[in-house]
Amino acid sequence: MMKLAPYPEYKDAGVSWVGSIPAHWPEKRAKYYFKEIDDRSQTGDEEMLSVSHITGVTPRSQKNVTMFKAESNVGQKRCQPGDLIINTMWAWMSALGVSNHAGIVSPAYGVYRPRSNQDYDYYYLDSLLRIEGYRSEYICRSTGIRSSRLRLYPDKFLSMPVVCPPQDEQQTIARFLKAQDRLFRKFIRNKRRFIELLKEQKQNIITQAVTRGLDPNVKLKPSGVEWIGDIPKHWDARRLRTLAAVRASGVDKNTNEDEVPVMLCNYVDVYKSDRITAAIDFMKATATPEEIRAFELKAGDVIITKDSESWDDIAIPTFVPEAIPGVVCAYHLALIRPFSGEIEGEFLFRAFSSDPVADQFRIAATGVTRFGLAQGAIKGAFFPLPPLEEQRAIIAHINEKCAEISQAISRAEREIELMREYRTRLISDVVTGQVDVRGIEVPDVAEEELLALEEDTAESDDVIDDEGDMDETD
């Protein structure tokens, strides 16, 4: 990593979290640099823009999420390239940015235009106002009781101190940050590709083991099931209903006085975890005694996602290695309890993860904007079935091989996390003048190249919608 030096002379900044800024940098209230714009669309035909606390201002058409849509876009606020767009209701999450696009935004957004083209380089301004320090300013200046009700009104934003280096220096900073950002994004892109390769390797190990076993020379026979294909000669292919009890849960997140307090194993707990253990921070809720008897988690249970907004997120499984008293399976999930002597719960869990079994559920899922599995479709799916001793050997083999791969994935994810932390700190230090980059030679980087790398890194893109709710891609 490069060693950066400070500026030769500093002065006290107007905001305590900055501490000091270069002596020649002006710092004034935002109202000296920006004016609020309230130019309303007469037709609603302009391109609709949205704000993300990760990617800033982008066309809504590029967002792959479900968002609130008004019946008409007439009366939406118009903006132009270079305008600062702030979601008034989510400024405390840094849901703001400088727009590269002409378009329209929700009336819930504030549109602020630099008073002079000589005031700000848009890339510098976007980088400056999205750092963590300014987020603390937005929180302090927002009005409201709790986070979901906080509002950053125009007068509060316009009274905020903003640093404004000479524009040629802003451009130097922007050029430096673009060059560094390209390196960061390439690093993250390559690590993500490496992680995907590791996940594919893990998937291949699971599919091979649960459909063909561990003996590469074993004799095969047709399973009689198109999705599964050939299986070892001494194996069976059986419908799930003959191997396990299947129950679709209807336990909701509500708390009712006439019910028993419980902890809920929710959709996200299942989707994000290979194992459900007592270490998870479960949600509190209530359930009836009948629901507790049916859905309290027992050792060997398998839980799958029964409903999803995407067909390929159907029947994602997790395993319950030990009983967890007081924890019940929540709605949008199905609890699958293996019959003793027929199939090991952990083998069933791995079989759900294999491609031939998963494909059956993806085909069976029905829906348009939300997909779901009927209980009959779950029960009717076919599974390969080795003898119990062989199931246990397969489980041990998969766990050993997958543990090595999971460790490699964790290391790569940690490297991405550390690189992001370094990038965040570097941006903050550079845009607030804690380090001097004026004498550093860097190549010019086109915006198109950064945008292409942004798509390739598959950043989580949580979008703040017009009503102040956040649609997460989880």
C-alpha positions as CSV (number, residue, x, y, z in Angstrom):
1,M,0.0,0.0,0.0
2,M,1.3,3.5,-0.8
3,K,2.5,5.8,1.9
4,L,0.7,9.2,1.8
5,A,1.9,12.4,3.5
6,P,-0.2,15.1,5.1
7,Y,-0.6,18.7,3.8
8,P,2.1,21.1,5.0
9,E,-0.3,23.3,7.0
10,Y,-3.8,22.8,8.6
11,K,-6.5,24.8,10.3
12,D,-9.4,23.8,12.6
13,A,-12.5,22.5,10.7
14,G,-16.0,23.6,11.4
15,V,-17.1,20.1,12.3
16,S,-15.5,18.2,15.2
17,W,-15.3,14.8,13.5
18,V,-13.0,16.2,10.8
19,G,-10.6,17.9,13.3
20,S,-8.6,19.9,10.8
21,I,-8.4,20.6,7.1
22,P,-5.7,22.0,4.8
23,A,-5.2,25.7,5.6
24,H,-6.1,26.8,2.1
25,W,-9.4,24.9,1.9
26,P,-12.5,27.1,2.3
27,E,-15.3,25.7,4.5
28,K,-18.7,27.3,4.5
29,R,-22.4,26.4,5.1
30,A,-23.9,24.3,2.4
31,K,-26.3,27.2,1.5
32,Y,-23.3,29.2,0.1
33,Y,-22.6,26.4,-2.4
34,F,-26.1,24.9,-3.1
35,K,-29.6,26.0,-3.8
36,E,-32.7,23.8,-3.4
37,I,-34.4,23.0,-6.7
38,D,-38.1,22.2,-6.9
39,D,-38.8,21.8,-10.6
40,R,-41.8,19.5,-11.2
41,S,-42.3,17.2,-14.2
42,Q,-45.3,18.2,-16.3
43,T,-45.5,14.8,-18.1
44,G,-43.8,12.3,-15.9
45,D,-42.1,10.9,-19.0
46,E,-38.5,11.5,-17.8
47,E,-36.3,8.7,-16.6
48,M,-37.1,7.7,-13.0
49,L,-34.0,7.7,-10.7
50,S,-33.5,6.0,-7.4
51,V,-31.1,6.4,-4.5
52,S,-29.0,3.6,-2.9
53,H,-26.7,4.1,0.1
54,I,-24.3,1.8,-1.8
55,T,-24.4,3.0,-5.4
56,G,-25.8,6.5,-5.0
57,V,-28.1,7.9,-7.8
58,T,-28.9,5.4,-10.6
59,P,-31.8,4.9,-13.0
60,R,-34.6,2.8,-11.5
61,S,-34.6,0.7,-14.6
62,Q,-31.2,-0.7,-13.7
63,K,-32.5,-1.9,-10.3
64,N,-33.4,-5.6,-9.9
65,V,-35.6,-5.1,-6.9
66,T,-39.3,-4.6,-6.1
67,M,-40.0,-1.0,-5.5
68,F,-43.0,1.2,-4.8
69,K,-44.3,2.7,-8.1
70,A,-46.6,5.7,-8.2
71,E,-49.7,5.5,-10.4
72,S,-48.3,8.6,-12.3
73,N,-45.0,10.3,-12.4
74,V,-46.5,13.7,-13.1
75,G,-45.3,16.1,-10.3
76,Q,-42.1,14.2,-9.6
77,K,-39.0,16.4,-9.1
78,R,-36.8,17.0,-12.1
79,C,-33.0,16.9,-11.8
80,Q,-30.0,17.2,-14.1
81,P,-26.4,15.9,-14.1
82,G,-24.4,17.4,-11.3
83,D,-27.4,17.8,-8.9
84,L,-27.1,16.5,-5.4
85,I,-30.0,14.2,-4.6
86,I,-30.9,13.4,-1.0
87,N,-33.6,11.1,0.2
88,T,-34.9,13.2,3.1
89,M,-36.2,10.1,5.0
90,W,-33.0,8.0,4.7
91,A,-30.2,10.6,4.7
92,W,-29.1,9.1,8.0
93,M,-28.1,6.0,6.0
94,S,-26.2,8.1,3.4
95,A,-29.0,7.5,0.9
96,L,-27.8,10.4,-1.3
97,G,-25.5,11.1,-4.2
98,V,-24.6,13.3,-7.1
99,S,-26.6,12.4,-10.2
100,N,-24.9,11.6,-13.5
101,H,-28.3,11.5,-15.2
102,A,-31.1,13.8,-16.2
103,G,-34.4,12.5,-14.9
104,I,-37.0,12.7,-12.1
105,V,-37.0,11.6,-8.5
106,S,-39.7,11.3,-5.8
107,P,-41.0,14.4,-4.1
108,A,-39.6,12.7,-0.9
109,Y,-36.1,13.5,-2.2
110,G,-34.3,16.9,-1.9
111,V,-32.7,18.2,-5.1
112,Y,-29.8,20.6,-4.6
113,R,-27.8,22.3,-7.4
114,P,-24.3,23.9,-7.0
115,R,-24.7,27.7,-7.3
116,S,-21.6,27.7,-9.6
117,N,-20.1,25.2,-12.0
118,Q,-16.7,26.2,-10.5
119,D,-17.7,25.1,-7.0
120,Y,-17.6,21.3,-7.2
121,D,-16.3,18.4,-9.2
122,Y,-19.2,16.0,-9.1
123,Y,-17.1,12.9,-8.3
124,Y,-15.3,14.7,-5.5
125,L,-18.6,15.9,-4.1
126,D,-20.3,12.5,-4.3
127,S,-17.3,10.9,-2.5
128,L,-17.2,13.7,0.2
129,L,-20.8,13.7,1.2
130,R,-21.1,9.9,1.4
131,I,-18.3,9.3,3.9
132,E,-19.2,8.0,7.4
133,G,-18.3,11.4,9.0
134,Y,-21.0,13.2,7.1
135,R,-23.5,10.5,7.9
136,S,-23.1,11.4,11.5
137,E,-23.9,15.0,10.5
138,Y,-27.1,13.9,8.8
139,I,-28.1,12.0,11.9
140,C,-27.5,14.9,14.2
141,R,-29.3,17.3,11.9
142,S,-32.3,15.1,11.1
143,T,-35.6,15.6,12.9
144,G,-37.5,12.7,14.4
145,I,-37.8,10.2,17.3
146,R,-36.4,7.0,15.8
147,S,-34.5,6.0,12.7
148,S,-37.6,5.1,10.6
149,R,-39.0,8.6,11.3
150,L,-35.9,10.8,10.9
151,R,-36.0,13.5,8.2
152,L,-33.2,15.7,6.9
153,Y,-35.1,18.9,5.9
154,P,-33.5,21.4,3.5
155,D,-32.8,24.1,6.1
156,K,-30.9,21.6,8.2
157,F,-28.8,20.4,5.3
158,L,-28.1,23.8,4.0
159,S,-26.8,25.0,7.4
160,M,-24.2,22.2,7.5
161,P,-20.5,23.1,7.1
162,V,-19.0,21.7,3.8
163,V,-15.4,21.8,2.8
164,C,-14.7,23.1,-0.7
165,P,-11.1,22.7,-2.0
166,P,-10.0,24.6,-5.1
167,Q,-11.7,22.9,-8.1
168,D,-8.4,21.8,-9.7
169,E,-7.5,20.1,-6.5
170,Q,-10.9,18.4,-6.4
171,Q,-10.2,17.1,-9.9
172,T,-6.8,15.8,-8.8
173,I,-8.5,14.1,-5.8
174,A,-11.2,12.6,-8.0
175,R,-8.6,11.3,-10.5
176,F,-6.7,9.7,-7.7
177,L,-9.8,8.1,-6.2
178,K,-11.0,6.8,-9.5
179,A,-7.6,5.1,-10.1
180,Q,-7.6,3.6,-6.6
181,D,-11.3,2.5,-7.0
182,R,-10.4,0.7,-10.2
183,L,-7.8,-1.3,-8.3
184,F,-10.2,-2.0,-5.4
185,R,-13.0,-3.2,-7.7
186,K,-10.7,-5.4,-9.7
187,F,-9.5,-7.0,-6.5
188,I,-13.0,-7.6,-5.2
189,R,-14.2,-8.8,-8.6
190,N,-11.4,-11.4,-8.7
191,K,-12.0,-12.5,-5.2
192,R,-15.8,-12.9,-5.9
193,R,-15.0,-15.0,-9.0
194,F,-12.7,-17.2,-6.9
195,I,-15.5,-17.6,-4.3
196,E,-17.9,-18.6,-7.0
197,L,-15.4,-21.2,-8.3
198,L,-15.1,-22.6,-4.8
199,K,-18.9,-22.8,-4.4
200,E,-19.1,-24.7,-7.7
201,Q,-16.5,-27.1,-6.4
202,K,-18.4,-27.6,-3.2
203,Q,-21.6,-28.1,-5.2
204,N,-20.0,-30.7,-7.4
205,I,-18.7,-32.6,-4.4
206,I,-22.1,-32.8,-2.8
207,T,-23.9,-33.8,-6.0
208,Q,-21.4,-36.5,-6.9
209,A,-21.5,-38.0,-3.4
210,V,-25.3,-38.1,-2.8
211,T,-26.1,-39.4,-6.3
212,R,-23.2,-41.7,-7.1
213,G,-21.6,-42.5,-3.7
214,L,-17.9,-42.7,-2.9
215,D,-16.8,-45.7,-5.0
216,P,-15.8,-44.5,-8.5
217,N,-16.1,-48.1,-9.8
218,V,-19.5,-48.9,-8.5
219,K,-22.0,-50.4,-11.0
220,L,-24.9,-48.2,-11.9
221,K,-28.5,-48.7,-12.8
222,P,-31.3,-46.3,-14.1
223,S,-33.0,-44.7,-11.2
224,G,-36.3,-44.4,-13.1
225,V,-36.3,-40.7,-12.4
226,E,-35.3,-38.3,-15.1
227,W,-33.9,-35.7,-12.8
228,I,-31.7,-38.2,-10.9
229,G,-30.4,-40.4,-13.7
230,D,-28.3,-43.4,-12.9
231,I,-27.6,-44.4,-9.3
232,P,-25.5,-47.2,-7.7
233,K,-27.0,-50.6,-8.3
234,H,-27.7,-51.2,-4.6
235,W,-29.4,-47.9,-4.0
236,D,-33.1,-46.9,-4.3
237,A,-34.9,-43.8,-5.5
238,R,-37.8,-42.9,-3.2
239,R,-40.4,-40.2,-2.9
240,L,-39.8,-37.9,0.1
241,R,-43.2,-38.9,1.6
242,T,-41.8,-42.4,2.3
243,L,-38.7,-41.0,4.0
244,A,-39.9,-38.1,6.1
245,A,-42.8,-36.2,7.5
246,V,-43.3,-32.9,5.7
247,R,-45.1,-30.0,7.4
248,A,-45.5,-26.5,5.9
249,S,-45.4,-24.0,8.8
250,G,-47.9,-21.3,9.3
251,V,-46.4,-19.9,12.5
252,D,-46.3,-16.1,12.0
253,K,-44.2,-13.3,13.7
254,N,-47.1,-12.0,15.8
255,T,-47.3,-11.9,19.6
256,N,-50.7,-12.9,21.0
257,E,-51.6,-12.8,24.7
258,D,-53.4,-16.2,24.5
259,E,-50.4,-18.0,23.0
260,V,-47.1,-19.4,24.4
261,P,-43.9,-17.3,24.0
262,V,-41.5,-19.0,21.6
263,M,-38.4,-18.2,19.5
264,L,-38.8,-18.2,15.7
265,C,-36.5,-19.8,13.2
266,N,-37.2,-17.5,10.3
267,Y,-36.6,-17.5,6.5
268,V,-33.4,-15.5,6.8
269,D,-32.0,-17.9,9.4
270,V,-32.6,-20.8,7.0
271,Y,-31.4,-19.0,3.9
272,K,-28.2,-17.8,5.4
273,S,-27.2,-20.8,7.5
274,D,-26.2,-24.4,6.8
275,R,-26.8,-25.3,10.4
276,I,-29.5,-24.0,12.8
277,T,-28.1,-23.9,16.4
278,A,-28.9,-22.2,19.7
279,A,-26.3,-19.6,18.9
280,I,-28.6,-17.8,16.4
281,D,-30.3,-14.7,17.6
282,F,-33.9,-15.9,17.0
283,M,-36.9,-13.6,16.9
284,K,-39.4,-13.6,19.7
285,A,-43.0,-14.4,19.0
286,T,-45.8,-16.6,20.2
287,A,-47.4,-19.9,19.1
288,T,-50.2,-22.2,20.0
289,P,-49.5,-25.5,21.9
290,E,-50.4,-27.4,18.7
291,E,-47.9,-25.4,16.6
292,I,-45.2,-25.9,19.2
293,R,-45.8,-29.7,19.1
294,A,-45.7,-29.7,15.3
295,F,-42.8,-27.3,14.6
296,E,-40.5,-27.2,17.6
297,L,-37.0,-28.0,16.3
298,K,-35.7,-31.6,16.9
299,A,-32.3,-33.1,16.3
300,G,-32.1,-34.3,12.6
301,D,-34.7,-31.9,11.3
302,V,-34.3,-30.4,7.8
303,I,-35.9,-27.0,7.1
304,I,-36.3,-25.6,3.6
305,T,-37.5,-22.3,2.1
306,K,-41.0,-23.0,0.8
307,D,-41.7,-19.5,-0.7
308,S,-39.4,-17.0,-2.4
309,E,-39.3,-14.0,-4.7
310,S,-37.0,-16.0,-7.0
311,W,-37.6,-19.5,-8.3
312,D,-34.0,-20.5,-7.8
313,D,-34.2,-19.7,-4.1
314,I,-36.9,-22.4,-3.6
315,A,-36.1,-25.4,-1.3
316,I,-32.9,-23.9,0.1
317,P,-32.1,-26.3,3.0
318,T,-30.6,-26.1,6.4
319,F,-29.9,-28.8,9.1
320,V,-30.7,-29.0,12.8
321,P,-28.0,-31.1,14.4
322,E,-29.4,-30.8,18.0
323,A,-32.8,-30.2,19.4
324,I,-33.5,-26.5,20.4
325,P,-36.4,-26.4,22.9
326,G,-38.6,-23.4,22.5
327,V,-37.6,-22.6,18.9
328,V,-40.2,-23.3,16.2
329,C,-40.1,-23.2,12.5
330,A,-41.8,-20.1,11.1
331,Y,-44.0,-19.5,8.0
332,H,-42.7,-19.5,4.4
333,L,-40.7,-22.6,5.5
334,A,-41.3,-26.3,5.6
335,L,-40.1,-28.6,8.4
336,I,-39.0,-32.1,7.2
337,R,-38.5,-34.7,9.9
338,P,-36.8,-38.0,8.7
339,F,-38.3,-41.3,9.6
340,S,-36.0,-43.2,11.9
341,G,-34.2,-46.1,10.2
342,E,-34.9,-44.8,6.7
343,I,-32.6,-41.8,6.1
344,E,-30.2,-39.7,8.1
345,G,-31.3,-36.1,8.5
346,E,-27.9,-34.8,7.5
347,F,-27.8,-36.9,4.3
348,L,-31.3,-35.6,3.5
349,F,-30.0,-32.1,4.0
350,R,-27.1,-32.7,1.6
351,A,-29.4,-34.4,-0.9
352,F,-31.6,-31.3,-0.9
353,S,-28.5,-29.3,-1.9
354,S,-27.6,-31.5,-4.8
355,D,-28.5,-30.3,-8.3
356,P,-30.7,-33.3,-9.4
357,V,-32.9,-32.9,-6.3
358,A,-33.0,-29.1,-6.3
359,D,-34.0,-29.0,-10.0
360,Q,-37.2,-30.9,-9.1
361,F,-38.3,-28.1,-6.7
362,R,-37.3,-25.3,-9.1
363,I,-39.5,-26.9,-11.8
364,A,-42.4,-27.5,-9.3
365,A,-42.4,-23.9,-8.0
366,T,-45.4,-21.9,-9.1
367,G,-46.0,-18.1,-9.2
368,V,-45.3,-14.9,-11.0
369,T,-43.8,-12.3,-8.6
370,R,-43.5,-14.7,-5.7
371,F,-42.9,-18.4,-6.1
372,G,-44.0,-21.2,-3.8
373,L,-44.0,-24.9,-3.3
374,A,-47.2,-26.9,-2.6
375,Q,-46.8,-29.4,0.2
376,G,-47.7,-32.2,-2.3
377,A,-44.8,-31.1,-4.5
378,I,-42.4,-31.4,-1.7
379,K,-43.6,-34.8,-0.6
380,G,-43.6,-36.1,-4.2
381,A,-40.0,-35.3,-5.0
382,F,-37.6,-38.2,-5.5
383,F,-34.4,-38.7,-3.5
384,P,-31.5,-41.1,-4.0
385,L,-31.3,-43.5,-1.0
386,P,-28.2,-45.5,-0.1
387,P,-28.0,-47.9,2.9
388,L,-27.7,-46.1,6.2
389,E,-24.1,-47.0,6.8
390,E,-23.2,-45.6,3.4
391,Q,-25.2,-42.5,4.1
392,R,-23.0,-41.9,7.2
393,A,-19.8,-42.4,5.2
394,I,-21.0,-39.9,2.5
395,I,-21.9,-37.4,5.2
396,A,-18.4,-37.7,6.7
397,H,-16.8,-37.3,3.3
398,I,-18.8,-34.2,2.4
399,N,-18.2,-32.6,5.7
400,E,-14.4,-33.1,5.4
401,K,-14.2,-31.8,1.9
402,C,-16.6,-28.9,2.3
403,A,-14.9,-27.7,5.5
404,E,-11.7,-27.1,3.6
405,I,-13.6,-25.2,0.9
406,S,-15.6,-23.2,3.4
407,Q,-12.4,-22.1,5.1
408,A,-11.1,-20.9,1.8
409,I,-14.3,-19.0,1.1
410,S,-14.2,-17.4,4.6
411,R,-10.7,-16.2,4.0
412,A,-11.6,-14.7,0.7
413,E,-14.6,-13.0,2.1
414,R,-12.5,-11.6,5.0
415,E,-10.0,-10.2,2.4
416,I,-12.9,-8.4,0.6
417,E,-14.1,-7.0,3.9
418,L,-10.7,-5.7,4.8
419,M,-10.2,-4.2,1.4
420,R,-13.5,-2.4,1.7
421,E,-12.6,-1.1,5.1
422,Y,-9.3,0.3,3.7
423,R,-11.1,1.9,0.8
424,T,-13.6,3.6,3.1
425,R,-10.8,5.0,5.2
426,L,-8.8,6.1,2.2
427,I,-11.7,8.0,0.7
428,S,-12.4,9.7,3.9
429,D,-8.8,10.8,4.5
430,V,-8.4,12.0,0.9
431,V,-11.6,14.0,0.5
432,T,-11.2,15.7,3.9
433,G,-7.5,16.6,3.2
434,Q,-5.9,14.4,5.9
435,V,-3.5,13.2,3.2
436,D,-2.1,15.1,0.2
437,V,-2.4,13.4,-3.2
438,R,-1.5,16.4,-5.4
439,G,1.9,15.1,-6.4
440,I,0.9,11.5,-7.1
441,E,0.8,10.4,-10.8
442,V,-2.2,8.1,-11.6
443,P,-3.8,7.1,-14.9
444,D,-7.1,8.5,-16.0
445,V,-10.0,6.1,-15.5
446,A,-13.1,6.4,-17.6
447,E,-16.5,6.3,-15.8
448,E,-17.6,3.5,-18.0
449,E,-14.8,1.3,-16.8
450,L,-15.8,1.8,-13.2
451,L,-19.4,1.1,-13.9
452,A,-18.5,-2.1,-15.7
453,L,-16.4,-3.2,-12.7
454,E,-19.3,-2.2,-10.3
455,E,-21.6,-4.6,-12.1
456,D,-19.0,-7.4,-12.0
457,T,-18.5,-7.1,-8.3
458,A,-22.2,-7.8,-7.6
459,E,-22.3,-5.4,-4.7
460,S,-25.3,-5.9,-2.4
461,D,-27.7,-3.2,-3.6
462,D,-30.2,-2.1,-1.1
463,V,-32.5,0.4,-2.6
464,I,-34.4,3.1,-0.7
465,D,-37.8,3.6,-2.2
466,D,-40.1,6.5,-2.4
467,E,-42.1,5.6,0.7
468,G,-39.1,5.4,3.0
469,D,-39.0,1.6,3.1
470,M,-35.9,-0.4,2.2
471,D,-36.2,-3.3,-0.2
472,E,-33.3,-5.6,0.6
473,T,-31.9,-8.2,-1.8
474,D,-31.5,-10.7,0.9
